[in-house]
Amino acid sequence: MAMNEKKKKVVAYCRVSTNEQSIGSQLEAIKNYCINQNWELVKVYEDCGISGAKDQRPGLDELKRDCMKQRRGWTGVIAYKYDRIARSVTHLLHCLNLFQSYKIDFISISEGIDTSTSVGKMVFTFLAGIAEFERSLISDRVKAGIEHAKATGKVFGRPRVGFDVAEALRLRNQENCSLRQIGKKLNVSYATVFRTLNGVSKAQ
């Protein structure tokens, strides 16, 4: 590297799923990688005891906010494995899109992914295609499920609450209870009692 060339500044993101685990091994591997690449590691963001299935995490949220602020002067986010950032292709792609929008590269040292390289850009494009394929599959499955349910006679919508209509009539006719009182006694809403008893003869 030329004497006047500045070191690339990067930040690290580490995550462990339980409080009994430590980010130590991840961080050590990241630091060694930065030394080999002659990069300057300026900050470490971490989440401990938090599942990667959660899109919102304190450390990751702070990282995203700092990406948007662009105050640090760093140009890369480095993680030990991409599943430290996300557990689904869709969430990983969301993070990578955010990084790219602020001209920040993503590096995963275990998988050898670096979006500043041509191979890394190809992986990014491949992930985008996989995410779109996943969304299409989910949409198709939902539609197929709805059509199958309709074909077998399933009725969609909120089910009507049933109750003892004869008891409701007795309460209304013999005890002169109001509809609200009947609903409270039978544990149903006023609207349900009104809808059911409306038009029913008191003489019944």
Summary of the structure (lengths in Angstrom):
residues: 204
radius of gyration: 29.5
end to end distance: 96.0
largest distance: 100.9
contacts: 529
relative contact order: 0.09
helix: 50%
strand: 13%
